[in-house]
């Protein structure tokens, strides 16, 4: 075997190992609330905001709270460190990154998915006219 | 109608041009080449016409077209109407296709001059076959009544106004960022076409010289386009930073990284005739990664992992995109493999002390970065394919791998300049390395003394200094001879500056959470922030309420007003404000004011209570108050100067065990900014505390869960108007200007090199 292949292969192997460890330590699983509780670590939960339970932003503590419902229908209070995410009210679903502690989903990030339901629906103005 | 026919015709022209060119190549037929060229020109003209038609349709508000209705409205100014042309999926595919065709028009005579026309243009036209087919699937000229036939819409129903453009896109950046990015994407097709042509012609070296200026052009333009996206995110979208490793950002970065590697390996082949197969493979990879990016971001499969919202393109377009990607990967691999023995003409191992060796290692490291970013971005999809639970990769992954890769890249980059092509004179190398190392050490010590503490950052900074010193030194010697020679060194310097910007903003940035009560100075991090008030701007538009929030910033040598913007738009039915940060730009640092929330001061000791729930009287903790129900306006008698009356029925429980009923009244006025509430104060049980109703939030899904806001005051107490509270994140971002300066320097270097290689190619 030529030395250049050996060098190439060992460099690639080292990089692959580094990549694998980085990937392993930073991978965040998508889970429902039951699994999130069982795992006890940071996961991403896809669900919706339970509108009837309201929402609140406490400016002095910089904490935003609301109740979410996962795809299985289970509900949990969410505490996000930070302000209300953009477009929260009109989001069709939310992706909450966090971990469950004492029955509360302690979130570090909330992604809002904007309604694509409006795409593909005729406008209200049309239906009224 | 004409638009739809035109799109189908364009696909026909692309196929015709491909077939003519390909046959012309196989038969060496000049007449067929002329036909291929004519068909290609017709297609380019047709695409420009289609683009022009779409722009005209948007400008004339032809809402009978679904696309025009979906992405524009009558309120938009002209530059945004033009931008609306590519704001949706169909239009952006049309823009991309048109740019590919236009570049093709410039490419045709260039390729002919280098005897590459038939081979290269047949491949190039093949790309356009797929792009125009994609347009057939995602036709921007679909009619509204066709799109919504299922909902009973007929030709007679033409919408009066469009849905408008997402307010986040309402700025100058949308007029430049997408066209530049797509020009970069389009230019990636050129290197691919030339590589394929080289394989067809069995000319494994000549294509490098022909393709190099185009590869440089594509890399420069794509790099600039990516930066503009980062700038946009920073300046308008208020994402806080310029880069978030979001799938959409990554997917434009991956082809750029591959083409950066390609530029370097092409240079090696040009000088040494080595890396023949590598260059073929990278030219294919750069183009295929453009397609893969498009697939990732357009197919909707990354839906849950990105801040960008995706629209499902539909099954047909999904499969065309997939087929597009697979076909070109297969075509490229097949041509390379079928010619592999033929290409093994020049096999030699590079000596480790040569520039060609260092450049190869550097290119491999850049490719490693491309692979990591690809794996990270694709991870959720990959996991789903192998049946694992879906997993996303956090930003930490990209940071960690690049904290390893970037220092290696910088070191290899510097070494590649300290050694020479073919053979390095040992004494010269040792002397140059010694000088560069000494200067680097001194500068690194200075950096540590200035406060940089984290070890990975110090290593990154040290290697960036090393690269910067060596490039500046080499570049300076060349600039004096001819500045176009210095292109590479200028570009490398730009990258080092960019990385310094990344270090300063990630390690030295200060972030403060500030709750600003109007008129009350608040001190954070040595600055005094005062929210002075708001003013409505752009009043002439009926579809929006755009408010400028002024914050006076003083201290640390600063004395000025920074304004952030809250923007209520009909686009989302004013349900939630769009937020734009306020920025004080500076060479040394940026002050960045990012709005978080606004609310009114709670002067009335207000408590929000859900129907059926209870609260303790804030002014008399002995009393528990339960909100029993809301009354209807008609129960409360006629309106008073245009204002309705509503009330919350409360039951008040005393410690003695007695309960009594109290009616908390409010007067509701209706206005543009939503209803206004004025409480009618009512004493509780004749005691010293009065209660009033200051807000009602109706819960439409479940009216029993509507909430009311109850206000309390001592009898006769005068309460002033509540002041507004503006909550912000205020941050100081030191030397973030280096990020922009770095990228612009890099692009400038590319421009020098393009000039140089175009001259050499003549």
Interface residues (C-beta under 8 A of the other chain):
Chain A: X2 X3 X4 X8 X11 X12 X15 X18 X19 X22 X23 X25 X26 X27 X28 X29 X30 X31 X44 X46 X51 X52 X53 X54 X57 X59 X60 X62 X82 X83 X84 X86 X87 X88 X89 X90 X95 X111 X113 X114 X116 X118 X119 X120 X121 X122 X123 X125 X126 X129
Chain B: X69 X70 X144 X147 X148 X151 X153 X157 X159 X160 X161 X163 X303 X304 X305 X306 X307 X309 X310 X311 X312 X349 X364 X368 X371 X372 X375 X376 X379 X380 X389 X390 X391 X392 X393 X394 X395 X396 X397 X400 X401 X404 X405 X513 X515 X572 X573 X575 X576 X578 X579 X596 X597 X599 X608 X610 X697 X699 X701 X702 X705 X707 X725 X727
